[in-house]
Amino acid sequence: PRSARVLLTVHDVTGATIAALRDEPLPAGEHFVHWDGRARDGRRVRAGRYFIRLAAGDVRESRAVSLVR
């Protein structure tokens, strides 16, 4: 419902950060993000279970996703 700094990251099952999808202030509203299955260094990550973490203002959310190749 309000503007906030948004940090959206992808983590492997050990908790290591694989990619940062967003790290910037965003206005209130709906936003869409696409992850191409690549790590920060540009390499394609393996198929498997990953976790998407969102931190926006006082909101903290985490969701499990499966990458299938």
C-alpha positions as CSV (number, residue, x, y, z in Angstrom):
1,P,0.0,0.0,0.0
2,R,3.0,2.4,0.1
3,S,6.4,2.9,-1.5
4,A,9.3,0.9,0.0
5,R,12.8,-0.3,-0.6
6,V,12.4,-3.8,-2.1
7,L,15.0,-6.6,-1.8
8,L,14.0,-9.7,-3.7
9,T,16.5,-12.6,-3.7
10,V,16.9,-16.2,-4.7
11,H,18.5,-18.7,-2.3
12,D,19.5,-22.3,-2.6
13,V,18.6,-25.0,-0.1
14,T,21.6,-24.1,2.1
15,G,20.4,-20.5,2.3
16,A,23.2,-19.1,0.1
17,T,22.1,-16.2,-2.0
18,I,22.1,-17.2,-5.7
19,A,20.7,-14.0,-7.3
20,A,19.4,-10.6,-6.4
21,L,16.3,-9.8,-8.6
22,R,15.5,-6.4,-7.1
23,D,17.3,-4.1,-4.7
24,E,15.7,-0.7,-5.1
25,P,13.0,1.6,-3.9
26,L,9.7,0.9,-5.7
27,P,6.4,2.8,-5.7
28,A,3.3,1.3,-4.2
29,G,1.5,-1.1,-6.5
30,E,1.9,-4.4,-8.3
31,H,5.3,-5.3,-9.8
32,F,6.4,-8.3,-11.9
33,V,9.8,-9.9,-11.8
34,H,11.2,-12.6,-14.1
35,W,14.1,-14.9,-13.0
36,D,15.8,-16.6,-15.9
37,G,17.4,-19.3,-13.8
38,R,20.8,-17.7,-13.7
39,A,23.1,-17.0,-10.7
40,R,24.6,-13.6,-10.1
41,D,27.7,-14.5,-12.2
42,G,25.5,-15.4,-15.2
43,R,25.8,-19.2,-15.0
44,R,22.7,-21.3,-15.3
45,V,21.8,-22.9,-12.0
46,R,20.8,-26.6,-11.7
47,A,17.3,-27.8,-11.6
48,G,16.0,-28.1,-8.1
49,R,14.4,-26.3,-5.1
50,Y,15.0,-22.6,-4.5
51,F,13.6,-20.0,-2.2
52,I,12.5,-16.5,-3.2
53,R,12.8,-14.0,-0.3
54,L,11.1,-10.6,-0.3
55,A,11.9,-7.8,2.1
56,A,9.8,-4.6,1.5
57,G,9.5,-2.1,4.3
58,D,8.3,-4.2,7.3
59,V,7.1,-7.1,5.1
60,R,9.1,-10.3,5.0
61,E,8.0,-13.2,2.9
62,S,9.6,-16.4,1.6
63,R,8.3,-18.9,-1.0
64,A,9.7,-22.2,-2.2
65,V,9.9,-22.7,-6.0
66,S,11.1,-25.5,-8.2
67,L,13.3,-24.9,-11.2
68,V,12.7,-27.6,-13.9
69,R,14.9,-27.8,-16.9
